[in-house]
Every structure is written in C-alpha cells, then in structure tokens.
Amino acid sequence: MEVIKSVASLSSQAAAILVLLTVAAVQTQTAKAQSCTTELTNLNVCAPFVVPGATQTNPSPDCCAALQSVQHDCLCSTLSIASRLPSQCNLPTLTCGNRW
C-alpha cells in the first residue's frame, strides 16, 4: 500500500511540475511576443524611408538603431505573417517583383 501511495505522490508531484513548466513556457512566449511588438513599434522612425514616394532614401541613425534592436526571429516571423495576410483575407497574392 505504501508503494501505491508513493507512486501516487510522485505522479502528483510530476503533474504539478509539468503544470509549472507549461505556465513558464506560456509566460515566456507572451513576453517574447510583447518584446517583438515593442521592437516593431520602435521601427516607426523608419517610416520616412520606406513609404512609396519617399524623398529620403538613406535611413537615419535612429532608424538603423531601431532596426538593429529587432531580434532576427521577430522580424522574419513578422515578414512571413505579413506575406500570408492577403491569402488569409481572400485577396490576390502580392507579386512585387523588382519595383525598387
């Protein structure tokens, strides 16, 4: 009977540890998402250099610093998501070619 209680106790502890690890993983992902959002928001200083018809083509030091602070995964994920938006909104796929 003691063996069964010990196994039940270990199972209960393992389940509690699993729940804690899951919560920690979710919090980490949430923090990463919030960090990515902040990093992307900081790229607003680059707007004068990327809008169609922009007269300023060389990015400012502030723009370069903001771009440098964006994590690679954040920027790549955002570009990947943005490229899928038209099809998810039932719009034609964008084909930009070499227009720049």
Distance bins in CASP14 RR format, pairs under 12 A and 6 or more apart:
PFRMAT RR
TARGET T0000
AUTHOR 0000-0000-0000
RMODE 2
METHOD distances of the structure
MODEL  1
1 7 0 0 0 0 0 1 0 0 0 0 0
1 8 0 0 0 0 0 1 0 0 0 0 0
2 8 0 0 0 0 0 1 0 0 0 0 0
2 9 0 0 0 0 0 1 0 0 0 0 0
3 9 0 0 0 0 0 1 0 0 0 0 0
3 10 0 0 0 0 0 1 0 0 0 0 0
4 10 0 0 0 0 0 1 0 0 0 0 0
4 11 0 0 0 0 0 1 0 0 0 0 0
5 11 0 0 0 0 0 1 0 0 0 0 0
5 12 0 0 0 0 0 1 0 0 0 0 0
6 12 0 0 0 0 0 1 0 0 0 0 0
6 13 0 0 0 0 0 1 0 0 0 0 0
7 13 0 0 0 0 0 1 0 0 0 0 0
7 14 0 0 0 0 0 1 0 0 0 0 0
8 14 0 0 0 0 0 1 0 0 0 0 0
8 15 0 0 0 0 0 1 0 0 0 0 0
9 15 0 0 0 0 0 1 0 0 0 0 0
9 16 0 0 0 0 0 1 0 0 0 0 0
10 16 0 0 0 0 0 1 0 0 0 0 0
10 17 0 0 0 0 0 1 0 0 0 0 0
11 17 0 0 0 0 0 1 0 0 0 0 0
11 18 0 0 0 0 0 1 0 0 0 0 0
12 18 0 0 0 0 0 1 0 0 0 0 0
12 19 0 0 0 0 0 1 0 0 0 0 0
13 19 0 0 0 0 0 1 0 0 0 0 0
13 20 0 0 0 0 0 1 0 0 0 0 0
14 20 0 0 0 0 0 1 0 0 0 0 0
14 21 0 0 0 0 0 1 0 0 0 0 0
15 21 0 0 0 0 0 1 0 0 0 0 0
15 22 0 0 0 0 0 1 0 0 0 0 0
16 22 0 0 0 0 0 1 0 0 0 0 0
16 23 0 0 0 0 0 1 0 0 0 0 0
17 23 0 0 0 0 0 1 0 0 0 0 0
17 24 0 0 0 0 0 1 0 0 0 0 0
18 24 0 0 0 0 0 1 0 0 0 0 0
18 25 0 0 0 0 0 1 0 0 0 0 0
19 25 0 0 0 0 0 1 0 0 0 0 0
19 26 0 0 0 0 0 1 0 0 0 0 0
20 26 0 0 0 0 0 1 0 0 0 0 0
20 27 0 0 0 0 0 1 0 0 0 0 0
21 27 0 0 0 0 0 1 0 0 0 0 0
21 28 0 0 0 0 0 1 0 0 0 0 0
22 28 0 0 0 0 0 1 0 0 0 0 0
22 29 0 0 0 0 0 1 0 0 0 0 0
23 29 0 0 0 0 0 1 0 0 0 0 0
23 30 0 0 0 0 0 1 0 0 0 0 0
24 30 0 0 0 0 0 1 0 0 0 0 0
24 31 0 0 0 0 0 1 0 0 0 0 0
25 31 0 0 0 0 0 1 0 0 0 0 0
25 32 0 0 0 0 0 1 0 0 0 0 0
26 32 0 0 0 0 0 1 0 0 0 0 0
26 33 0 0 0 0 0 1 0 0 0 0 0
27 33 0 0 0 0 0 1 0 0 0 0 0
27 34 0 0 0 0 0 1 0 0 0 0 0
28 34 0 0 0 0 0 1 0 0 0 0 0
28 35 0 0 0 0 0 1 0 0 0 0 0
29 35 0 0 0 0 0 1 0 0 0 0 0
29 36 0 0 0 0 0 1 0 0 0 0 0
29 73 0 0 0 0 0 1 0 0 0 0 0
30 36 0 0 0 0 0 1 0 0 0 0 0
30 37 0 0 0 0 0 1 0 0 0 0 0
31 37 0 0 0 0 0 1 0 0 0 0 0
31 38 0 0 0 0 0 1 0 0 0 0 0
32 38 0 0 0 0 0 1 0 0 0 0 0
32 39 0 0 0 0 0 1 0 0 0 0 0
32 71 0 0 0 0 1 0 0 0 0 0 0
32 73 0 0 0 0 1 0 0 0 0 0 0
32 74 1 0 0 1 0 0 0 0 0 0 0
32 77 0 0 0 0 1 0 0 0 0 0 0
33 39 0 0 0 0 0 1 0 0 0 0 0
33 40 0 0 0 0 0 1 0 0 0 0 0
33 71 0 0 0 0 0 1 0 0 0 0 0
33 73 0 0 0 0 0 1 0 0 0 0 0
33 74 0 0 0 0 1 0 0 0 0 0 0
33 77 0 0 0 0 1 0 0 0 0 0 0
33 78 0 0 0 0 0 1 0 0 0 0 0
33 81 0 0 0 0 0 1 0 0 0 0 0
34 40 0 0 0 0 0 1 0 0 0 0 0
34 41 0 0 0 0 0 1 0 0 0 0 0
34 74 0 0 0 0 0 1 0 0 0 0 0
35 41 0 0 0 0 0 1 0 0 0 0 0
35 42 0 0 0 0 0 1 0 0 0 0 0
35 69 0 0 0 0 0 1 0 0 0 0 0
35 70 0 0 0 0 1 0 0 0 0 0 0
35 71 1 0 0 1 0 0 0 0 0 0 0
35 73 0 0 0 0 0 1 0 0 0 0 0
35 74 1 0 0 1 0 0 0 0 0 0 0
36 42 0 0 0 0 0 1 0 0 0 0 0
36 43 0 0 0 0 0 1 0 0 0 0 0
36 69 0 0 0 0 0 1 0 0 0 0 0
36 70 1 0 0 1 0 0 0 0 0 0 0
36 71 1 0 0 1 0 0 0 0 0 0 0
36 72 0 0 0 0 0 1 0 0 0 0 0
36 73 0 0 0 0 1 0 0 0 0 0 0
36 74 1 1 0 0 0 0 0 0 0 0 0
36 75 0 0 0 0 1 0 0 0 0 0 0
36 76 0 0 0 0 0 1 0 0 0 0 0
36 77 1 0 0 1 0 0 0 0 0 0 0
36 78 1 0 0 1 0 0 0 0 0 0 0
36 81 0 0 0 0 0 1 0 0 0 0 0
37 43 0 0 0 0 0 1 0 0 0 0 0
37 70 0 0 0 0 0 1 0 0 0 0 0
37 71 0 0 0 0 0 1 0 0 0 0 0
37 74 0 0 0 0 1 0 0 0 0 0 0
37 77 0 0 0 0 0 1 0 0 0 0 0
37 78 0 0 0 0 1 0 0 0 0 0 0
38 44 0 0 0 0 0 1 0 0 0 0 0
38 66 0 0 0 0 0 1 0 0 0 0 0
38 69 0 0 0 0 1 0 0 0 0 0 0
38 70 0 0 0 0 1 0 0 0 0 0 0
38 71 0 0 0 0 0 1 0 0 0 0 0
38 74 0 0 0 0 1 0 0 0 0 0 0
39 46 0 0 0 0 0 1 0 0 0 0 0
39 65 0 0 0 0 0 1 0 0 0 0 0
39 66 1 0 0 1 0 0 0 0 0 0 0
39 67 0 0 0 0 1 0 0 0 0 0 0
39 68 0 0 0 0 0 1 0 0 0 0 0
39 69 1 0 1 0 0 0 0 0 0 0 0
39 70 1 0 1 0 0 0 0 0 0 0 0
39 71 1 0 0 1 0 0 0 0 0 0 0
39 72 0 0 0 0 0 1 0 0 0 0 0
39 73 0 0 0 0 0 1 0 0 0 0 0
39 74 1 0 1 0 0 0 0 0 0 0 0
39 75 0 0 0 0 1 0 0 0 0 0 0
39 77 0 0 0 0 0 1 0 0 0 0 0
39 78 0 0 0 0 1 0 0 0 0 0 0
40 46 0 0 0 0 0 1 0 0 0 0 0
40 66 0 0 0 0 1 0 0 0 0 0 0
40 67 0 0 0 0 0 1 0 0 0 0 0
40 69 0 0 0 0 0 1 0 0 0 0 0
40 70 1 0 0 1 0 0 0 0 0 0 0
40 71 0 0 0 0 0 1 0 0 0 0 0
40 74 1 0 0 1 0 0 0 0 0 0 0
40 75 1 0 0 1 0 0 0 0 0 0 0
40 77 0 0 0 0 0 1 0 0 0 0 0
40 78 1 0 0 1 0 0 0 0 0 0 0
40 79 0 0 0 0 0 1 0 0 0 0 0
40 81 0 0 0 0 0 1 0 0 0 0 0
40 82 0 0 0 0 0 1 0 0 0 0 0
41 47 0 0 0 0 0 1 0 0 0 0 0
41 66 0 0 0 0 1 0 0 0 0 0 0
41 69 0 0 0 0 0 1 0 0 0 0 0
41 70 0 0 0 0 0 1 0 0 0 0 0
41 74 0 0 0 0 0 1 0 0 0 0 0
41 78 0 0 0 0 0 1 0 0 0 0 0
42 62 0 0 0 0 1 0 0 0 0 0 0
42 63 0 0 0 0 1 0 0 0 0 0 0
42 64 0 0 0 0 0 1 0 0 0 0 0
42 65 0 0 0 0 1 0 0 0 0 0 0
42 66 1 0 1 0 0 0 0 0 0 0 0
42 67 0 0 0 0 1 0 0 0 0 0 0
42 68 0 0 0 0 0 1 0 0 0 0 0
42 69 1 0 0 1 0 0 0 0 0 0 0
42 70 1 0 0 1 0 0 0 0 0 0 0
42 71 0 0 0 0 0 1 0 0 0 0 0
42 74 0 0 0 0 0 1 0 0 0 0 0
42 75 0 0 0 0 0 1 0 0 0 0 0
43 49 0 0 0 0 0 1 0 0 0 0 0
43 50 0 0 0 0 1 0 0 0 0 0 0
43 59 0 0 0 0 0 1 0 0 0 0 0
43 60 0 0 0 0 0 1 0 0 0 0 0
43 62 0 0 0 0 0 1 0 0 0 0 0
43 63 1 0 0 1 0 0 0 0 0 0 0
43 64 0 0 0 0 0 1 0 0 0 0 0
43 65 0 0 0 0 0 1 0 0 0 0 0
43 66 1 0 1 0 0 0 0 0 0 0 0
43 67 1 0 0 1 0 0 0 0 0 0 0
43 68 0 0 0 0 0 1 0 0 0 0 0
43 69 0 0 0 0 1 0 0 0 0 0 0
43 70 1 0 0 1 0 0 0 0 0 0 0
43 74 0 0 0 0 0 1 0 0 0 0 0
43 75 0 0 0 0 1 0 0 0 0 0 0
43 78 0 0 0 0 1 0 0 0 0 0 0
43 79 0 0 0 0 0 1 0 0 0 0 0
44 50 0 0 0 0 0 1 0 0 0 0 0
44 51 0 0 0 0 0 1 0 0 0 0 0
44 60 0 0 0 0 0 1 0 0 0 0 0
44 62 0 0 0 0 0 1 0 0 0 0 0
44 63 0 0 0 0 1 0 0 0 0 0 0
44 66 0 0 0 0 1 0 0 0 0 0 0
44 67 0 0 0 0 0 1 0 0 0 0 0
45 56 0 0 0 0 0 1 0 0 0 0 0
45 59 0 0 0 0 1 0 0 0 0 0 0
45 60 1 0 0 1 0 0 0 0 0 0 0
45 61 0 0 0 0 1 0 0 0 0 0 0
45 62 1 0 1 0 0 0 0 0 0 0 0
45 63 1 0 1 0 0 0 0 0 0 0 0
45 64 0 0 0 0 1 0 0 0 0 0 0
45 65 0 0 0 0 1 0 0 0 0 0 0
45 66 1 0 1 0 0 0 0 0 0 0 0
45 67 0 0 0 0 1 0 0 0 0 0 0
45 69 0 0 0 0 0 1 0 0 0 0 0
45 70 0 0 0 0 0 1 0 0 0 0 0
46 54 0 0 0 0 0 1 0 0 0 0 0
46 56 0 0 0 0 0 1 0 0 0 0 0
46 57 0 0 0 0 0 1 0 0 0 0 0
46 58 0 0 0 0 0 1 0 0 0 0 0
46 59 1 0 0 1 0 0 0 0 0 0 0
46 60 0 0 0 0 1 0 0 0 0 0 0
46 61 0 0 0 0 0 1 0 0 0 0 0
46 62 0 0 0 0 1 0 0 0 0 0 0
46 63 1 1 0 0 0 0 0 0 0 0 0
46 64 0 0 0 0 1 0 0 0 0 0 0
46 65 0 0 0 0 0 1 0 0 0 0 0
46 66 1 0 0 1 0 0 0 0 0 0 0
46 67 1 0 0 1 0 0 0 0 0 0 0
46 68 0 0 0 0 0 1 0 0 0 0 0
46 69 0 0 0 0 0 1 0 0 0 0 0
46 70 0 0 0 0 0 1 0 0 0 0 0
46 75 0 0 0 0 0 1 0 0 0 0 0
47 53 0 0 0 0 0 1 0 0 0 0 0
47 54 0 0 0 0 1 0 0 0 0 0 0
47 56 0 0 0 0 0 1 0 0 0 0 0
47 59 0 0 0 0 0 1 0 0 0 0 0
47 60 0 0 0 0 0 1 0 0 0 0 0
47 62 0 0 0 0 0 1 0 0 0 0 0
47 63 0 0 0 0 1 0 0 0 0 0 0
47 66 0 0 0 0 0 1 0 0 0 0 0
48 54 1 0 0 1 0 0 0 0 0 0 0
48 55 0 0 0 0 1 0 0 0 0 0 0
48 56 1 0 1 0 0 0 0 0 0 0 0
48 57 0 0 0 0 1 0 0 0 0 0 0
48 58 0 0 0 0 0 1 0 0 0 0 0
48 59 0 0 0 0 1 0 0 0 0 0 0
48 60 1 0 0 1 0 0 0 0 0 0 0
48 62 0 0 0 0 0 1 0 0 0 0 0
48 63 0 0 0 0 1 0 0 0 0 0 0
49 55 0 0 0 0 1 0 0 0 0 0 0
49 56 1 0 1 0 0 0 0 0 0 0 0
49 57 1 0 0 1 0 0 0 0 0 0 0
49 58 1 0 0 1 0 0 0 0 0 0 0
49 59 1 0 1 0 0 0 0 0 0 0 0
49 60 1 0 0 1 0 0 0 0 0 0 0
49 61 0 0 0 0 0 1 0 0 0 0 0
49 62 0 0 0 0 0 1 0 0 0 0 0
49 63 1 0 1 0 0 0 0 0 0 0 0
49 64 0 0 0 0 1 0 0 0 0 0 0
49 66 0 0 0 0 0 1 0 0 0 0 0
49 67 0 0 0 0 0 1 0 0 0 0 0
49 100 0 0 0 0 0 1 0 0 0 0 0
50 56 0 0 0 0 1 0 0 0 0 0 0
50 57 0 0 0 0 1 0 0 0 0 0 0
50 58 0 0 0 0 0 1 0 0 0 0 0
50 59 0 0 0 0 1 0 0 0 0 0 0
50 60 0 0 0 0 0 1 0 0 0 0 0
50 63 0 0 0 0 1 0 0 0 0 0 0
50 66 0 0 0 0 0 1 0 0 0 0 0
50 67 0 0 0 0 0 1 0 0 0 0 0
50 100 0 0 0 0 1 0 0 0 0 0 0
51 57 0 0 0 0 0 1 0 0 0 0 0
52 96 0 0 0 0 0 1 0 0 0 0 0
52 99 0 0 0 0 1 0 0 0 0 0 0
52 100 0 0 0 0 1 0 0 0 0 0 0
53 99 0 0 0 0 0 1 0 0 0 0 0
53 100 0 0 0 0 0 1 0 0 0 0 0
54 60 0 0 0 0 0 1 0 0 0 0 0
54 63 0 0 0 0 0 1 0 0 0 0 0
54 100 0 0 0 0 0 1 0 0 0 0 0
56 63 0 0 0 0 1 0 0 0 0 0 0
57 63 0 0 0 0 0 1 0 0 0 0 0
57 100 0 0 0 0 1 0 0 0 0 0 0
58 64 0 0 0 0 1 0 0 0 0 0 0
59 65 0 0 0 0 1 0 0 0 0 0 0
59 66 0 0 0 0 1 0 0 0 0 0 0
59 67 1 0 0 1 0 0 0 0 0 0 0
59 68 0 0 0 0 0 1 0 0 0 0 0
60 66 0 0 0 0 1 0 0 0 0 0 0
60 67 0 0 0 0 0 1 0 0 0 0 0
61 67 0 0 0 0 0 1 0 0 0 0 0
61 68 0 0 0 0 0 1 0 0 0 0 0
62 68 0 0 0 0 0 1 0 0 0 0 0
62 69 0 0 0 0 0 1 0 0 0 0 0
63 69 0 0 0 0 0 1 0 0 0 0 0
63 70 0 0 0 0 0 1 0 0 0 0 0
64 70 0 0 0 0 0 1 0 0 0 0 0
66 75 0 0 0 0 0 1 0 0 0 0 0
67 74 0 0 0 0 0 1 0 0 0 0 0
67 75 0 0 0 0 1 0 0 0 0 0 0
68 75 0 0 0 0 0 1 0 0 0 0 0
69 75 0 0 0 0 0 1 0 0 0 0 0
70 76 0 0 0 0 1 0 0 0 0 0 0
70 77 0 0 0 0 0 1 0 0 0 0 0
70 78 0 0 0 0 1 0 0 0 0 0 0
70 79 0 0 0 0 0 1 0 0 0 0 0
71 77 0 0 0 0 1 0 0 0 0 0 0
71 78 0 0 0 0 0 1 0 0 0 0 0
72 78 0 0 0 0 0 1 0 0 0 0 0
72 79 0 0 0 0 0 1 0 0 0 0 0
73 79 0 0 0 0 0 1 0 0 0 0 0
73 80 0 0 0 0 0 1 0 0 0 0 0
74 80 0 0 0 0 0 1 0 0 0 0 0
74 81 0 0 0 0 0 1 0 0 0 0 0
75 81 0 0 0 0 0 1 0 0 0 0 0
75 82 0 0 0 0 0 1 0 0 0 0 0
76 82 0 0 0 0 0 1 0 0 0 0 0
76 83 0 0 0 0 0 1 0 0 0 0 0
77 83 0 0 0 0 0 1 0 0 0 0 0
77 84 0 0 0 0 0 1 0 0 0 0 0
78 84 0 0 0 0 0 1 0 0 0 0 0
78 85 0 0 0 0 0 1 0 0 0 0 0
79 85 0 0 0 0 0 1 0 0 0 0 0
81 87 0 0 0 0 0 1 0 0 0 0 0
81 88 0 0 0 0 1 0 0 0 0 0 0
82 88 0 0 0 0 0 1 0 0 0 0 0
82 89 0 0 0 0 0 1 0 0 0 0 0
82 94 0 0 0 0 1 0 0 0 0 0 0
83 93 0 0 0 0 1 0 0 0 0 0 0
83 94 1 0 0 1 0 0 0 0 0 0 0
83 95 0 0 0 0 0 1 0 0 0 0 0
83 96 0 0 0 0 0 1 0 0 0 0 0
84 91 0 0 0 0 0 1 0 0 0 0 0
84 93 0 0 0 0 1 0 0 0 0 0 0
84 94 0 0 0 0 0 1 0 0 0 0 0
85 91 0 0 0 0 1 0 0 0 0 0 0
85 92 0 0 0 0 0 1 0 0 0 0 0
85 93 0 0 0 0 0 1 0 0 0 0 0
85 94 0 0 0 0 1 0 0 0 0 0 0
86 92 1 0 0 1 0 0 0 0 0 0 0
86 93 1 0 1 0 0 0 0 0 0 0 0
86 94 1 0 1 0 0 0 0 0 0 0 0
86 95 0 0 0 0 0 1 0 0 0 0 0
86 96 0 0 0 0 0 1 0 0 0 0 0
87 93 1 0 0 1 0 0 0 0 0 0 0
87 94 0 0 0 0 1 0 0 0 0 0 0
END
